[in-house]
Amino acid sequence: MRFWGLIIVACLLASPVAAQTLPDVLPEGSELSSRAVQMIGLITVLSIVPGLAVTVTCFPFIVTVLSILRQAIGLQQAPPNMLMVSLALFLSWFVMDPVLTAAWSQGIGPFSRGEMTLAEAAPLAMEPFRGFMAARTDTETFTTLQELRPGESGPAAGAPLSLLIPAFLLSEIQRAFEIGFLVFLPFLIIDLVVAAVLMAMGMMMVPPAVVALPFKLAFFVVADGWALLSSALVRSYF
């Protein structure tokens, strides 16, 4: 009985607080109210950053090539996924730094200082990414997707994001597969040579992949593969 009495008293005490509306707590036009709106907008932007990193940057291209490289060498867990993704993220940061700087100066910075609203800042912040994606989008891929949407015409730079982003992603994946073929080819040759030698020696029970792995690692290290591949991936954007 005492327990229920305490609950009733607590509800009666909390009712005046619950009756307060948001305008009472944060008066309209107050600095605290504007800061709260900015904080909500910033949290919203941060929540979609991982999705943006996958869709509107060079991350899909780089991480796909690195994944193909690991498969070509024959390593399943080394380097680990976290390390491969981290390398792809930092290489993407290196490539996208001018675009990120332009997006900050044009839209995100003024919005954080309260100089413009979120509706005004979002298109301005997205404009550098739009130019980056339009420059990397394959014309045939963009045209194919454009034909699927009746009434849509014009160049990639002026296309809506719902059309530009998938065209950009498909172009990046296609380009990554083209580079992946060139990366895979020398390791495939090593596999074929090792398999032929083992067959000639009558060692058919020895897995060729196990014997070829140290030779592929040695080849990659001697060729300074990490620096060579990373510089080639970065140079493809400049």
C-alpha positions in Angstrom: 0.0 0.0 0.0 2.9 2.3 0.9 4.5 1.5 -2.5 1.4 2.5 -4.5 1.1 5.7 -2.4 4.6 6.7 -3.3 3.9 6.1 -7.0 0.8 8.3 -6.9 2.7 11.1 -5.1 5.5 10.9 -7.7 3.0 11.2 -10.5 1.4 14.2 -9.0 4.7 15.9 -8.5 5.8 15.1 -12.1 2.6 16.3 -13.7 3.6 20.1 -13.8 7.0 19.1 -15.3 5.4 16.9 -17.9 2.9 19.6 -18.8 5.8 21.9 -19.9 6.1 21.9 -23.7 9.3 22.3 -25.7 8.6 26.0 -26.4 8.4 26.6 -22.6 11.7 24.9 -22.0 13.4 26.3 -25.1 11.8 29.7 -26.0 11.6 30.4 -29.7 14.5 32.5 -31.0 16.7 31.8 -28.0 20.3 30.9 -28.4 19.7 27.6 -26.6 16.9 26.7 -29.0 19.1 27.4 -32.0 22.0 25.5 -30.5 19.6 22.5 -29.9 18.5 22.6 -33.5 22.1 22.8 -34.7 23.0 19.8 -32.5 20.1 17.8 -33.8 21.2 18.6 -37.4 24.8 17.7 -36.6 23.8 14.4 -35.1 21.7 13.7 -38.2 24.6 14.4 -40.5 27.0 12.2 -38.4 24.5 9.4 -38.5 24.6 9.3 -42.3 28.4 9.7 -42.6 29.1 5.9 -42.9 26.6 5.7 -45.7 28.1 8.7 -47.5 31.6 7.1 -47.1 30.3 4.1 -49.0 28.3 5.9 -51.7 29.8 9.3 -52.7 33.5 8.8 -52.2 36.3 6.7 -53.7 35.9 4.1 -50.8 34.0 1.5 -52.9 36.7 1.5 -55.6 39.7 1.2 -53.2 38.2 -1.4 -50.8 37.1 -3.6 -53.8 40.6 -3.6 -55.3 42.2 -4.4 -51.9 39.8 -7.3 -51.4 40.6 -8.7 -54.8 44.3 -8.3 -54.0 43.9 -10.4 -50.8 42.0 -13.1 -52.8 44.7 -13.1 -55.5 47.5 -13.7 -53.0 45.5 -16.5 -51.4 45.2 -15.0 -47.9 41.8 -15.3 -46.2 42.3 -13.5 -42.9 45.6 -11.6 -43.4 45.5 -8.7 -43.4 42.3 -8.7 -41.3 39.2 -7.0 -42.5 39.5 -4.2 -40.0 43.0 -3.4 -41.3 41.9 -3.5 -45.0 38.9 -1.3 -44.3 41.0 1.2 -42.3 43.6 1.4 -45.1 40.8 2.0 -47.6 39.3 4.7 -45.4 42.5 6.6 -45.0 43.4 6.3 -48.7 39.9 7.6 -49.4 40.5 10.5 -46.9 43.7 11.3 -48.8 41.9 11.4 -52.1 38.7 13.2 -50.9 40.4 15.8 -48.7 39.9 18.7 -51.3 36.3 17.7 -51.7 35.7 17.5 -48.0 37.4 20.8 -47.5 35.1 22.4 -50.1 32.0 20.8 -48.6 32.9 22.2 -45.2 33.7 25.7 -46.4 30.6 26.0 -48.6 27.9 24.3 -46.4 28.8 22.6 -43.2 30.9 25.4 -41.7 28.4 28.2 -42.3 25.6 25.9 -40.9 27.6 25.1 -37.7 28.1 28.9 -37.2 24.4 29.5 -37.6 24.8 31.5 -40.8 22.4 29.4 -42.8 19.7 26.8 -42.2 20.1 23.0 -42.8 17.9 23.3 -45.9 20.3 25.9 -47.4 23.5 24.2 -46.3 22.8 20.7 -47.4 22.8 21.4 -51.2 25.9 23.5 -51.0 27.7 20.9 -49.0 26.7 18.2 -51.5 27.8 20.2 -54.5 31.6 19.2 -54.3 30.6 15.6 -54.0 28.3 15.9 -57.0 31.1 17.3 -59.1 33.4 14.5 -58.0 30.9 11.8 -58.8 30.0 13.3 -62.2 33.6 13.3 -63.2 34.1 9.6 -62.3 30.8 8.3 -63.7 31.0 6.2 -66.8 29.0 7.7 -69.6 27.5 4.5 -70.8 26.5 3.4 -67.3 24.9 6.8 -66.7 23.0 6.7 -70.0 21.7 3.1 -69.3 20.3 4.2 -65.9 19.0 7.4 -67.4 17.0 5.5 -70.0 15.3 3.6 -67.2 13.8 6.8 -65.9 11.4 8.4 -68.4 11.6 12.1 -68.8 15.1 12.3 -67.4 17.7 14.1 -69.5 20.8 16.1 -69.2 24.4 15.6 -68.1 25.5 13.7 -65.0 26.5 16.9 -63.2 22.9 18.1 -63.2 21.3 14.8 -62.5 19.4 14.1 -59.3 21.3 12.2 -56.6 18.9 9.2 -56.9 20.3 8.7 -60.5 23.9 10.0 -60.0 24.8 7.9 -57.0 23.9 4.5 -58.4 25.6 5.3 -61.7 28.7 6.4 -59.8 28.7 3.2 -57.7 28.3 1.0 -60.7 31.1 2.8 -62.5 33.5 2.5 -59.5 32.8 -1.2 -59.1 33.3 -1.8 -62.8 36.6 0.2 -62.7 37.7 -1.8 -59.6 37.1 -5.1 -61.4 39.2 -3.9 -64.3 42.1 -3.0 -62.0 41.5 -6.2 -60.1 42.1 -8.3 -63.2 45.5 -6.6 -63.7 46.3 -7.2 -60.0 45.1 -10.9 -60.1 47.0 -11.8 -63.3 50.6 -12.1 -62.0 49.5 -14.2 -59.0 47.5 -16.5 -61.3 50.7 -17.0 -63.4 52.6 -18.0 -60.2 49.8 -20.5 -59.4 49.9 -22.0 -62.8 53.7 -22.3 -62.8 53.7 -23.9 -59.3 51.0 -26.4 -60.3 52.8 -27.4 -63.5 56.1 -27.9 -61.6 54.3 -30.1 -59.0 52.6 -32.1 -61.7 56.0 -32.6 -63.5 57.5 -33.8 -60.2 54.7 -36.2 -59.5 53.7 -34.4 -56.3 50.0 -34.4 -57.1 49.0 -34.8 -53.5 50.7 -31.5 -52.5 48.2 -28.5 -52.7 49.6 -26.0 -55.2 48.1 -23.1 -53.2 50.2 -23.9 -50.2 53.4 -24.1 -52.2 52.6 -21.0 -54.2 51.7 -18.8 -51.3 55.3 -18.0 -50.1 56.3 -17.3 -53.7 53.4 -14.9 -54.1 54.2 -13.1 -50.9 57.9 -12.8 -51.9 56.9 -11.4 -55.3 54.6 -8.9 -53.7 57.2 -7.8 -51.2 60.0 -7.5 -53.7 57.8 -5.5 -56.0 57.0 -3.1 -53.1 53.4 -4.0 -53.8 51.6 -2.0 -51.1 53.2 1.3 -52.0 52.9 0.6 -55.8 49.2 -0.3 -55.6 48.3 2.5 -53.2 50.0 5.1 -55.3 48.3 3.8 -58.4 44.9 3.9 -56.8 45.4 7.4 -55.6 46.9 8.6 -58.9 43.8 7.4 -60.8 41.8 10.2 -59.1 44.2 13.0 -60.1 
